[in-house]
């Protein structure tokens, strides 16, 4: 693929994302922060990197005096528990088993998967639904199995893994930027 084609395709894919879905993402994140709900983020491979990046940015880059901090956990970040579940209970359980121990009704679970079909992510979302958590999905392609398991689904209509992953990282940064803007434009909640 030529460089110019790559850039053009990414730009075209970005333009197809409904802005109101990103605004809903930011609203849901802000509600979770204000209510003291936990936020769990997961993905495999490049999506695991985006998930870790999202965890870092939510935890660090959205802090301000007078505002509650995000209670955010990366499900791909603890290699000891991740590999223990993979070894003892199967790779398809690495996220679901972590959620089974931690997630509560009303918590927020964010899943990132280009295909939307990663068995371990799909199983985790089923667990999240059973526990009455709010589920957000970032997908590519046609959304895969995840599309039907999400309360909010942001799909990148693109069939190139790298480009979908690029845009997922952009979505994360857009959300963080919007949350930072709210810190500057809104009054902190009253205790």
C-alpha positions in Angstrom: 0.0 0.0 0.0 1.4 3.4 -0.9 1.9 5.9 1.8 -0.5 8.4 0.3 -3.2 5.7 0.0 -2.7 4.7 3.6 -3.2 8.3 4.7 -6.2 8.9 2.5 -7.9 5.7 3.7 -7.3 6.7 7.4 -8.7 10.1 6.8 -11.8 8.7 5.0 -12.4 6.2 7.9 -12.1 9.0 10.5 -14.7 11.1 8.6 -17.2 8.2 8.8 -17.2 8.1 12.7 -20.3 9.8 14.1 -19.1 12.6 16.4 -22.1 11.9 18.7 -20.7 8.5 19.5 -17.4 10.0 20.7 -19.4 12.6 22.7 -21.4 9.7 24.3 -18.1 8.0 25.2 -16.9 11.1 26.9 -20.2 11.5 28.8 -20.1 7.9 30.0 -16.5 8.3 31.1 -17.4 11.5 33.0 -20.4 9.8 34.7 -18.2 6.9 35.8 -15.6 9.3 37.3 -18.3 11.3 39.2 -20.0 8.2 40.5 -16.7 6.5 41.6 -17.3 3.6 39.3 -14.4 1.4 38.2 -13.3 1.4 34.5 -11.8 -1.7 33.0 -10.0 -1.6 29.7 -8.8 -4.6 27.6 -7.5 -5.7 24.3 -5.0 -8.1 22.6 -1.7 -7.2 20.8 -1.8 -3.7 19.4 -5.2 -3.2 21.1 -3.6 -4.2 24.4 -1.1 -1.4 23.9 -4.0 1.0 23.2 -5.8 -0.2 26.3 -2.7 0.3 28.4 -2.3 3.8 26.9 -5.9 4.6 27.7 -5.5 3.4 31.3 -2.4 5.6 31.7 -4.0 8.7 30.2 -7.3 8.3 32.2 -5.4 7.8 35.5 -2.8 10.5 35.0 -3.9 13.1 32.5 -7.4 13.8 33.8 -6.5 14.7 37.4 -7.4 18.1 38.8 -7.9 19.3 42.4 -11.5 19.1 43.4 -12.3 16.4 40.9 -12.4 12.6 41.7 -9.7 10.6 40.0 -10.6 7.8 37.6 -10.5 4.3 39.1 -9.1 2.6 36.0 -7.7 -0.9 35.6 -5.9 -2.4 32.6 -6.8 -6.1 32.2 -3.8 -6.8 30.0 -1.3 -5.1 32.3 -0.8 -7.6 35.1 1.2 -10.3 33.3 1.3 -12.6 36.3 -2.5 -12.9 36.6 -3.0 -12.8 32.8 -0.6 -15.7 32.2 -1.9 -17.7 35.2 -5.4 -17.6 33.8 -4.2 -18.4 30.3 -2.1 -21.3 31.5 -4.6 -22.8 34.0 -8.0 -21.9 32.5 -7.4 -21.1 28.9 -6.6 -17.9 27.0 -10.3 -17.3 26.3 -10.7 -16.7 30.1 -7.9 -14.2 30.8 -10.2 -11.1 30.8 -13.5 -12.7 32.0 -11.9 -14.2 35.1 -10.4 -10.9 36.1 -13.8 -9.2 35.6 -15.6 -11.9 37.5 -13.6 -11.0 40.6 -13.7 -7.2 40.3 -16.6 -5.8 38.2 -19.8 -4.5 39.8 -23.1 -3.4 38.4 -22.7 0.1 37.0 -18.9 -0.2 36.3 -17.6 0.5 32.9 -15.9 -2.1 30.7 -14.1 -0.9 27.5 -13.0 -3.5 25.0 -10.8 -2.7 22.0 -10.6 -5.2 19.1 -10.0 -4.5 15.5 -12.0 -7.6 14.4 -14.5 -7.5 17.2 -14.2 -11.3 17.4 -11.4 -12.0 19.9 -12.8 -14.9 22.0 -11.3 -13.7 25.2 -12.8 -10.2 24.7 -16.2 -11.5 23.7 -16.3 -13.8 26.7 -15.3 -10.9 29.0 -18.1 -8.7 27.6 -20.6 -11.5 28.2 -19.3 -11.5 31.9 -19.6 -7.7 32.0 -23.2 -7.9 30.8 -24.1 -10.6 33.3 -22.8 -8.3 36.1 -24.7 -5.3 34.6 -21.7 -3.3 33.7 -21.8 -0.7 30.9 -19.9 -2.0 27.9 -18.1 0.2 25.3 -16.5 -1.4 22.3 -14.0 0.0 19.8 -14.0 -2.2 16.7 -13.0 -2.2 13.1 -14.1 -4.2 10.1 -17.9 -4.9 10.6 -17.8 -5.0 14.4 -17.8 -8.7 14.7 -19.5 -10.4 17.7 -18.7 -7.4 19.9 -21.1 -5.2 18.1 -24.1 -6.9 19.7 -22.6 -6.9 23.2 -22.0 -3.2 23.6 -24.1 -0.4 25.1 -22.0 2.0 23.0 -20.2 0.7 19.9 -17.7 2.8 18.0 -16.9 1.0 14.8 -14.1 2.0 12.4 -15.4 0.9 8.9 -12.0 -0.2 7.7 -10.5 -3.6 7.0 -6.8 -2.8 7.6 -5.7 -3.8 11.1 -3.0 -1.1 11.4 -5.3 1.6 10.3 -8.1 0.5 12.7 -5.6 0.4 15.5 -4.3 3.9 14.6 -7.8 5.3 14.8 -8.6 3.6 18.1 -5.6 5.3 19.6 -6.8 8.6 18.2 -10.3 8.0 19.8 -8.6 7.5 23.1 -6.7 10.7 22.8 -9.8 12.6 21.6 -11.7 11.3 24.7 -8.9 12.4 27.0 -8.7 15.8 25.4 -12.4 16.3 25.8 -12.3 15.2 29.5 -9.5 17.7 30.0 -11.6 20.4 28.4 -14.4 19.7 30.9 -12.0 20.1 33.8 -11.3 23.6 32.5 -14.9 24.6 31.6 -17.0 23.0 34.4 -17.0 23.5 38.1 -15.9 20.5 40.3 -18.6 18.4 41.8 -19.8 19.4 45.3 -18.8 16.9 48.0 
